Amino acid sequence: MIMANKINDAIGAVNRGDPCPSGLCTLCQSDCKGKCETWLSSLYGKQVLYPRDFGSVTSGARNIDPKGTGYNALRANGYAFGSVGLSEGLTDSADDCIYPNVDIETSFGNKVKSHAKLPIMTGALGSTFIAEKYWDSFAIGAALSGFPVVIGENVVGVDRKSKLESGRIEEAPEMDRRIETYQRYTRNGYGDIFVQLNVEDTSNGVAEYLIENYSDDLIIELKWGQGAKNIGGEIQIESLEYAEFLAERGYVIDPDPTKEKTRKAYKSGGIDSFARHSRLGGTDSPEVDKFKKSFFERVEYLRELGFKRISLKTGAYGMKELAMALKFASEAELDLLTIDGAGGGTGMSPWNMMEHWGVPSLPLHTKAIEYATILDENGYNVPDISLGGGFAREDHLFKALALGSPYIKLGCLGRAPMIAGFLGSNIEGVFHPERKAEVNGNWDELPSTVRAAGDTPESIFSGWYDVEEIVGEKEMKNIPFGAVALYTLTNKLSTGLKQFMAGARKFSLDKLGREDLMSANRKVERLTGIPYMTEAFEDEALKILKD
């Protein structure tokens, strides 16, 4: 898979570290002073769609023809005439066929529909300390933008303030905080909140706690895996006391803090951290039929508890597990299936596992759509699908939605929204040093990369007054700068996606299709079945020439 370029001079973006195909650095620091494309977009919003210094420079696109089999090797199509999908009341006049009129709202779900103002959701933000520290920024920014968030696995189990009685959660203040923060700022029925369950969450009674305290307002997400790794969730901790607490909670801790030799090594400095691991699921089901039976029993139990909406998250497994995920989700009438390709992830994972395990996003997603089509042709209801695995920009969204139409409803973004949260929190800590620790700011002063945008919050964030219009001037004091940054970023993603769609003459998401893509090399043509650039619509071209 080809790597992105480190410098994009046209928009002024620079990656401090090695860039991924997504355009994000392989290692994203929360204290980063800039300035990758996502970082810039969190300040300038849709201005980053255009070359910098407009009016005093001319810009030429690099338009490199990628050689790999990633999303970078797909190109967006565009057409010189026509328009489809205009909203009611609009005409095919040039005055109405403008990109602001593109409708990118989406919905998903089986019997109960969830709605989003733009077709994205977050990756699972679980028990990593990053998710905990910056949750207000992530959750409030997503709620104001109108898209769903996912509370990941283990949030209750790692919460030192949570209380278990007889092996079951009775109090879960961190989970409560996360849910209530998001729900406080949802508007007009847009957005939703998922809560993920893994092995430990199930044994701790998290589902029972949620249904008793939040009725069926949540979507429960069962987890088979993710794109970053093929083992359970992990965090790294530095406290021996906390490691012992987590061991008592039933987690796998490496090295084992209950052993005397481990305590001695820690006290002497030979060990300075511990890794907390979740268990693998499905270990008692060596056959497909047994695994299916246990899965359906779990779904049925959740429904008996009272949950009306259930989803499934699967990772970069091979074709057997992919087919199982699609078929099981169809038969169980699940509300969403998230398929995460290798290269995804938001938290801590073994590095070489991230680099070398699993099926990369485009090959995995291509097969998912092929299998969904087979189900459809055989009379099954295909579940609504979200695709993830290294998405960060509007072109990624356009390609995924066009590739998977009509089954794909959302793109799952992991790291990109987190960058906005980091950046906004760092800026807030400078302007409000009295709450620098509270907002997890890392800076003592604004770096030049931010001062170039402005010297007040209102001048730094292009989306500041958009957020103020939503919440009101008085409420702005309660809105984290990280949430403003995330809203600003999503404004750029929304506008960019609308522009791609208008160029393809598709004015609503349901009109996108594979014909709106071209393959940039023969490998991707063979993989996806999408014609090579010079052969897309060639039959129509030859007909025009010969008639």
Secondary structure, 3 states (H helix, E strand, C coil): CCCCCCEECCCCEECCCCECCCCCECCCCCCCCCCCHHHHHHHHHHHHHCCCCECCECCCCCCCCCCCCCHHHEEECCCCCCCECCCCCCCCCCCCCCHHHCECCEEECCCCCEEECCCEEECEECCCHHHHHCHHHHHHHHHHHCCCEEECCCCCCCCCCCEEECCEEEECHHHHHHHHHHHHCCCCCECCEEEEECHHHHHCCHHHHHHHHHCCCCEEEEECCCCCCCCCCEEEECCHHHHHHHHHCCCEEECCCCCHHHHHHHHHCCCCCEEEECCCCCCCCCCHHHHHHHHHHHHHHHHHHCCCCEEEEECCCCHHHHHHHHHHHHHCCCCEEEEECECCCCCCCCHHHHHHCCCEHHHHHHHHHHHHHHHHHCCCCCCCEEEECCCCCHHHHHHHHHHCCCCEEEEEECHHHHHHHHHHHHHHHHHCHHHCCCCCCCCCCCCHHHHCCCCCHHHHCCCHHHHHHHHCCHHHHHCCHHHHHHHHHHHHHHHHHHHHHHHCCECEHHHCCHHHEEECCHHHHHHHCCCEHHHCCHHHHHHHHHC
